[in-house]
Amino acid sequence: MNIRENISLARLQRIKGSVFINKWREREFTKQRKNLKREGEQPAFSIDERKLEEEARYDGLWVLRTNTDYSAEEVAFQYKQLWMVEQVFRAVKSVLETRPIYHKCDDTIRGHVFCSFLALMLMKELLSRVEAAGKLFEWEDIKRDLTALREVEILLNGGDRYFLRTELRGCCFEVLKAAGIAVPPTLHR
């Protein structure tokens, strides 16, 4: 368990007493100790209950500062949109392994970034269609359920060839329907 987890644990459980740390981590730890107070010269701290109660007033609240003329609701909406875009970019980078880019030529780098951006647009379009269909699914759930969808080829001794589709999991059917994609039959030739 690292120092931040110790602080979180102490805060959640409102542990009274001391939290001991190694000397070499003391400097890093003291930067994170806004709710702790030092006890003497030892590398020991205890929870400052007064500071903890003061900060508890702001639990669940967030503050945005802007230099625009937007209303508070519009600023909050735009901030949430930005957060969603950043989340989608992170997902695209992890799905397509955008980073690190091992290309050396400008054209291949542009192509790589273009493919990543195209994937982002396709993801956003799919999420928009799912939402327009009145469904709300998390991207990770959509990705997991679509990734689980497979079709395998079965070749029998007589030369007959069949294709077998895996069972649709979770939100897979609703997502395919919202995208206008027909679900292939479970078994076909």
N, C-alpha and C positions, 0 to 999 in steps of 0.2 A: 504494500500500500504506500503511495507516495504522499508527500507533504500536503498537497492540495486535498487529496482524499481524506487525510486525517483532519484537516480543518473542516471540511464538509461534514464529516461524520460527527465531529465535535459540535458543530453548529446544529445539525439535525437532532442530535440526541441531547443537546444542551448539557454536555458533559461538564461537570464541575471538577476542579482539581487541575493538575498540570499535564501539559503535553511536552514530552522531552524529545529533543532532536540532537543529531550529531553536530559537532562544532563546524565542520566544513559546509554544512547546509544552512547554518544559522543565518547568514546574510541573505540568502535566497528566501528563506522562510520569513524573515522579519519584514520583507517587502509586502508579503501577503497577509500581514497580521493586523489588519485594521480593527478586528473585533477581539484582539488578544491584548493582554497586558503582561509585561515582563516582570518576573519575580526575581529581584536581586541580580547578582552577577552570573548566576547559573544560566545555562541555555534552557531555561524552563519558562513556559508561558501558561497563563490560565485564561479562561474565557472571561471577557469583560461583558457582564450581563447587561449593564447600562447601555453600552454601544449596540449590543445585539437587539435590545428592545427598541432603540431609536431607529435602527435600520429596518426592523420588522414592519414599521409603518408603510414602507415603500415596497414590500413584497407584492409581486404581481403587477406592479406598475412599471411603465417605461416612459422615458422622456425623450422627445425629439426636438431639436433646435434647428430652425431654418431661417433663411433670409428671404423667403418668398412671401407672397400675399395669399397663399392658399389657406383654406380653413383647416382647423385641426383634424377634421375627418379626412380631408383630401390628403394632407401630409401623411397621416397614418396609412391610408390606402396606398399611396405611392411607395412608402417605405416597405409595406408588405409585398407589393409587386416586385420591388427591387430584391427583397429577400427570396422570393420565389424564383426569380431569374437566376440569382446566384446559386440557389439549390439545384436548379436544372443544369447550369453549367458544370457544377461539381459532378452531377450524375453523368453528364455527357462525357466529361473527362475520364471518369472511371469506367464507363461502358466502352468507350472507343479508345481508351488509353491514349488520349491526346497528348499527355505529358509523360515522360519526356519525348520530344520530337527528335528522332535520329536522322532526319533528312539533312542534306548538305546544300542542295540546290533550292533556289528561291521558289521555283515552280512546284516542286514536290511539297515544300512547306505550305505554300498557298493551297495546294490541293488537299493536304491533310486538314488544314484549318477549315477549308470549305466543306469538307465531308463532316467535320464536327459541327459546323454551323447548320448544315443541312439536317443532321440528326437532331439538333436542338429544335429546329423548325418543325420537323416531323413529330417530335415528342410533344411540342406545344399544340400542334394541330390535333393530335390524338386526344390529348387531355381536354381540349376545347370541345371535340365531338362527344366525348364521354360526358362532359358536363352538360352539353346541350341536350343529351338524351336523358337528363335528369338523374344521372348517377354520379356519385362522388367516391372515387377510389384514390388511394395513395399511389404515387408513381412506383414505389418499390413493390407494391402488391401487383400492379399491372405487369411490371417487368418480370417478376418471379413467375406469375401464372402464364404469361406468354412464352417465357423461356422453357417452361415445363411441357409446352405443347410440342409434340414430335410426331413424325410419321416414319414408320419403318417399312422396308420392303421385305416381303417374305417370298422366297423362291422355293417352290415345291419340286419334288423329284420328277414329276411329269412335265415340268417346264411351265407350270402355271405360276403366274406372278400376281401377288396380292399386296395391297398397301394397308397397313393398320395404323390408325391414329390413336394416340394416347387419350386418356380421359381428360375432359376439360376441367381444370381446377379453378376454384375461387371465382374471380371476376372475369375470367377469360371469355366466356360466352358473351357477356354484356359488352365487353370492350370490342370484340370482333363485330358484333351487331352494330354498335355505335359507329364503327369505322366503315360499315357497309361491306364487310367481308363475309362471304358465306362460309359456314363451318363445313369442312369436308366430312364425308361420311366416315363412320368408325372403321368400316372395312369396305374396300373397293378394289376393282381389278385395274 
